[in-house]
Amino acid sequence: MTLLVDSHCHLDFPSLAEDLDGVMARAAAAGIGAMVTICTRVDRFAGILEIAERFDNVYCSVGLHPHDAAAEPELTAERLIELSRHEKVVGIGETGLDFHYDQSPRDVQATQFRRHIAAARDTGLPLIVHSRAADEEMIAILREEAEKGIFPGVMHCFSSGTALARAAVEIGFYISFSGILTFKKADEVRDVALEVPLDRLLVETDAPYLSPVPHRGKDNEPAFVAHTAAKLAEMRGLSRAEVAALTSENFRRLFKKAASTESA
């Protein structure tokens, strides 16, 4: 059986961290293999790394969420590069733009986003991008930065428009879908998921947020990525095994450092 990968979760967040052994056991029972637990504050990176070091099948990223961009204004690309050298760090982020909540000034978000891009370009590690209510600005920055030199990446928890998805795929990015894919009113997201090339698809939970049907209203956890994968299989006319195989292969192609650790 091909195991699924939860390419984006937050195992350090309290609702998961308080029952981490149970979370991991349920993930294994649901056929979930590797997971990437995502850094949202560099000043909390040590705790995230500790979780990744504890479990062979858990990897992590290093980065600063756009909500918190103003909380660590002195963070540099060089610092991200330094921290990314650990064998368990397989991505840069999450970073990006969130103009829905505007919890950090937009110019500060953009500055930090570009610093993360520089780190991804330097290290070759994939950029993990959060984008909300900022499609035009996101497209502009991605295209401008791509002209300076390529960098790998993924648009995580995709909930934006078709134009952003197409622009991201054009520069070589992957598109990751969460439990939103199962939501009743998520037709636009499903339309995007039908269009994304099969070799650019990933699945994730963004746990503990966005639990898929039939777990809405509960805290999300990696085991539930199976429901998102099942919905994707139904939509694309594939078997669940085929979706598990293709999304796992896509993960290994993008997160090369994780794949090399697996085979070591």
C-alpha positions as CSV (number, residue, x, y, z in Angstrom):
1,M,0.0,0.0,0.0
2,T,1.3,3.4,-0.9
3,L,1.2,5.7,2.0
4,L,-0.1,9.3,1.8
5,V,1.9,12.3,2.8
6,D,0.6,15.2,4.8
7,S,2.7,17.9,3.3
8,H,1.6,20.7,5.7
9,C,0.6,20.4,9.4
10,H,1.4,22.1,12.7
11,L,2.2,19.4,15.2
12,D,3.5,22.0,17.7
13,F,0.1,23.7,18.0
14,P,-1.5,22.8,21.4
15,S,-4.4,20.6,20.3
16,L,-2.0,18.3,18.5
17,A,1.1,18.6,20.8
18,E,-0.9,17.6,23.8
19,D,-1.7,14.2,22.3
20,L,1.2,13.8,19.9
21,D,1.6,10.0,20.4
22,G,-2.1,9.5,19.7
23,V,-2.0,11.8,16.7
24,M,0.9,9.8,15.3
25,A,-0.8,6.5,16.0
26,R,-4.0,7.5,14.3
27,A,-2.0,8.8,11.3
28,A,-0.3,5.5,10.9
29,A,-3.6,3.6,11.2
30,A,-5.0,5.8,8.4
31,G,-2.2,5.1,6.0
32,I,-0.3,8.4,6.4
33,G,3.4,8.1,6.0
34,A,5.6,11.2,6.0
35,M,4.5,14.6,7.5
36,V,5.9,18.1,7.4
37,T,5.3,20.1,10.5
38,I,5.5,23.8,9.5
39,C,7.3,26.7,11.2
40,T,5.3,29.9,11.6
41,R,7.7,31.7,14.0
42,V,11.4,31.4,13.8
43,D,11.6,32.1,17.6
44,R,9.7,28.9,18.1
45,F,11.8,26.8,15.6
46,A,13.6,24.9,18.3
47,G,10.4,23.3,19.5
48,I,9.3,22.4,16.0
49,L,12.7,20.8,15.2
50,E,12.4,18.8,18.4
51,I,9.2,17.2,17.2
52,A,10.7,16.4,13.8
53,E,13.8,14.8,15.5
54,R,11.5,12.7,17.6
55,F,9.8,10.9,14.7
56,D,11.6,9.3,11.8
57,N,8.7,10.2,9.4
58,V,8.3,13.8,10.4
59,Y,10.1,16.7,8.8
60,C,9.9,20.4,9.3
61,S,10.4,23.8,7.7
62,V,11.8,27.1,9.0
63,G,10.0,30.4,8.3
64,L,7.8,33.2,9.4
65,H,4.1,33.4,8.7
66,P,2.9,36.6,7.1
67,H,0.6,37.2,10.1
68,D,3.8,37.4,12.3
69,A,6.1,39.2,9.8
70,A,6.2,42.3,12.0
71,A,7.1,40.3,15.1
72,E,10.6,39.4,13.8
73,P,11.5,42.3,11.5
74,E,15.2,41.5,11.7
75,L,14.9,38.0,10.3
76,T,17.2,37.6,7.3
77,A,17.6,35.2,4.4
78,E,21.0,34.3,5.9
79,R,19.4,33.3,9.2
80,L,16.9,31.1,7.4
81,I,19.7,29.5,5.3
82,E,21.7,28.8,8.4
83,L,18.8,27.1,10.2
84,S,17.8,25.1,7.1
85,R,21.1,23.2,7.2
86,H,19.7,20.7,9.7
87,E,18.9,17.4,8.1
88,K,15.3,17.5,9.2
89,V,14.5,20.9,7.6
90,V,13.1,20.3,4.2
91,G,11.4,23.6,3.3
92,I,11.4,27.4,3.7
93,G,8.3,28.9,5.2
94,E,5.5,29.2,5.6
95,T,5.7,32.7,4.2
96,G,3.7,34.8,1.8
97,L,1.0,37.5,1.8
98,D,-2.3,37.6,3.8
99,F,-4.3,40.8,3.0
100,H,-7.5,39.3,4.5
101,Y,-6.5,39.7,8.1
102,D,-3.6,42.2,7.6
103,Q,-2.1,41.2,11.0
104,S,1.3,42.6,9.8
105,P,1.7,45.7,7.5
106,R,1.6,44.7,3.9
107,D,5.0,46.1,3.0
108,V,6.6,44.2,5.9
109,Q,4.9,41.0,4.7
110,A,6.3,41.5,1.2
111,T,9.8,42.2,2.5
112,Q,9.8,39.1,4.5
113,F,8.4,37.1,1.6
114,R,11.2,38.2,-0.6
115,R,13.7,37.2,2.0
116,H,12.3,33.7,2.2
117,I,12.4,33.5,-1.6
118,A,16.0,34.4,-1.5
119,A,16.6,31.6,1.0
120,A,14.7,29.1,-1.1
121,R,16.7,30.1,-4.2
122,D,20.0,29.8,-2.3
123,T,19.3,26.4,-0.7
124,G,17.1,24.8,-3.3
125,L,14.6,23.9,-0.6
126,P,10.9,24.5,-1.6
127,L,9.2,27.7,-0.6
128,I,6.0,27.1,1.3
129,V,3.6,29.9,0.4
130,H,0.5,31.2,2.2
131,S,-1.7,33.5,0.1
132,R,-5.0,35.0,1.0
133,A,-6.8,37.9,-0.6
134,A,-3.6,38.9,-2.4
135,D,-3.7,37.1,-5.7
136,E,-2.5,40.0,-7.9
137,E,0.3,41.0,-5.6
138,M,1.3,37.4,-5.2
139,I,1.5,36.8,-8.9
140,A,3.5,39.9,-9.4
141,I,6.1,39.0,-6.8
142,L,6.4,35.4,-7.9
143,R,7.0,36.4,-11.5
144,E,9.4,39.2,-10.6
145,E,11.4,36.9,-8.3
146,A,11.4,34.0,-10.8
147,E,13.1,36.3,-13.3
148,K,16.0,36.7,-10.9
149,G,16.5,32.9,-10.7
150,I,14.4,29.9,-10.3
151,F,13.3,28.5,-6.9
152,P,11.0,25.5,-6.1
153,G,7.8,26.0,-4.2
154,V,4.2,25.1,-3.3
155,M,1.1,27.1,-2.9
156,H,-0.2,25.6,0.3
157,C,-3.8,25.1,1.3
158,F,-4.9,26.6,-2.0
159,S,-8.1,28.7,-1.7
160,S,-7.3,31.4,-4.3
161,G,-8.4,32.0,-7.9
162,T,-7.5,30.2,-11.1
163,A,-5.1,32.9,-12.3
164,L,-2.8,32.5,-9.3
165,A,-2.8,28.7,-9.7
166,R,-1.9,29.0,-13.4
167,A,0.8,31.5,-12.7
168,A,2.3,29.4,-9.9
169,V,2.3,26.3,-12.1
170,E,3.9,28.2,-14.9
171,I,7.0,29.0,-12.8
172,G,7.2,25.4,-11.6
173,F,5.3,25.4,-8.4
174,Y,3.1,22.7,-7.0
175,I,-0.5,23.3,-5.7
176,S,-1.5,21.7,-2.4
177,F,-5.1,21.1,-1.4
178,S,-6.5,20.8,2.1
179,G,-9.9,19.8,3.6
180,I,-11.4,22.9,1.9
181,L,-11.7,20.6,-1.1
182,T,-14.5,18.8,0.7
183,F,-16.4,21.9,1.8
184,K,-19.9,22.3,0.3
185,K,-19.3,25.9,-0.9
186,A,-15.8,25.3,-2.3
187,D,-16.7,25.0,-5.9
188,E,-14.0,27.4,-7.1
189,V,-11.3,25.5,-5.3
190,R,-12.6,22.2,-6.8
191,D,-12.5,23.8,-10.2
192,V,-8.8,24.7,-9.7
193,A,-8.1,21.1,-8.5
194,L,-9.6,19.7,-11.7
195,E,-7.2,21.9,-13.7
196,V,-3.9,21.4,-12.0
197,P,-1.6,18.9,-13.8
198,L,-1.5,15.6,-12.0
199,D,2.3,15.9,-11.5
200,R,1.8,19.2,-9.6
201,L,-0.8,18.0,-7.0
202,L,-0.2,17.7,-3.2
203,V,-2.5,17.1,-0.3
204,E,-2.3,18.4,3.2
205,T,-4.3,19.0,6.4
206,D,-3.0,22.4,7.7
207,A,-3.9,20.7,11.0
208,P,-5.3,21.6,13.4
209,Y,-7.3,23.8,11.1
210,L,-9.8,23.1,8.3
211,S,-11.0,19.6,9.1
212,P,-12.5,17.9,6.1
213,V,-15.9,16.4,5.8
214,P,-16.9,14.3,7.8
215,H,-14.8,15.8,10.6
216,R,-15.8,19.5,10.3
217,G,-16.1,21.2,13.6
218,K,-13.3,19.1,15.1
219,D,-9.6,19.7,15.4
220,N,-7.9,18.5,12.3
221,E,-5.0,16.1,12.4
222,P,-2.8,14.3,9.8
223,A,-5.0,11.2,9.7
224,F,-7.7,13.2,8.1
225,V,-5.7,13.9,4.9
226,A,-7.1,10.6,3.7
227,H,-10.5,12.3,3.3
228,T,-9.0,15.1,1.1
229,A,-7.2,12.5,-1.0
230,A,-10.4,10.5,-1.4
231,K,-12.2,13.6,-2.6
232,L,-9.4,14.4,-5.1
233,A,-9.6,10.8,-6.4
234,E,-13.3,11.1,-6.9
235,M,-13.0,14.4,-8.7
236,R,-10.2,13.3,-11.0
237,G,-11.6,9.8,-11.8
238,L,-8.7,8.0,-10.1
239,S,-8.5,5.4,-7.4
240,R,-7.4,6.3,-3.9
241,A,-4.3,4.2,-4.4
242,E,-3.5,6.2,-7.6
243,V,-3.9,9.5,-5.8
244,A,-1.7,8.3,-2.9
245,A,1.0,7.2,-5.3
246,L,1.0,10.4,-7.4
247,T,0.9,12.8,-4.5
248,S,3.6,10.9,-2.7
249,E,5.8,10.9,-5.8
250,N,5.1,14.6,-6.2
251,F,6.1,15.2,-2.6
252,R,9.4,13.4,-3.0
253,R,10.1,15.3,-6.2
254,L,9.5,18.6,-4.6
255,F,10.8,17.9,-1.1
256,K,14.0,16.3,-2.3
257,K,15.8,16.5,1.0
258,A,13.0,14.5,2.7
259,A,13.3,11.9,-0.1
260,S,17.0,11.6,0.3
261,T,16.6,11.1,4.1
262,E,14.0,8.4,3.5
263,S,16.4,6.5,1.3
264,A,19.4,6.9,3.5
